[in-house]
């Protein structure tokens, strides 16, 4: 009886884990960084390799941090929303993630550039520290540099309206 019961329990446990795991939305994964300071990094500026960008460049105002790449099709679809946010005066910093400068420059030449600051992360080192799973990813930082929100996957109008813009408004109101 044990020979049958033990494997049966093990198989049922594995199937249960698969059932729960497949039912989860990967975009809803909690980030251990939410509520913590933005991770330290030191990268070249995308436009000027002689300039170094650090997490301090992302601090001081409520801002988005967007992780993107030229090879990311959903990043290109998300870009018009980011352009609109930039037109509304929302600061958007970014990491150009695992990309080449030439390809990223072509990407930025389409429909302009929504980013205030671009840190060039060709090896994905800073992305690793920030817990990047895939591109695009978007974070909301408060003025002190605390990560208050993380979105895995592209932004859309509904997410902006229901999650991101209300959070930004609340964080702006909390500023000293």
Protein Blocks (a to p, Z undefined) as FASTA:
>chain_A
ZZmmmmmmmmmmmmmmmmmmmmpcfklpccfkgopacdddddddfklmkbccdfklmgoi
acddddddfklmklmmmmmmmmmmmmnopacddddehiafklmmmmmmggpafbfbdcdd
fkommmmmnopabdcddddddfkopafbdcedjddfklmmmmmmmmmmmmmmmpZZ
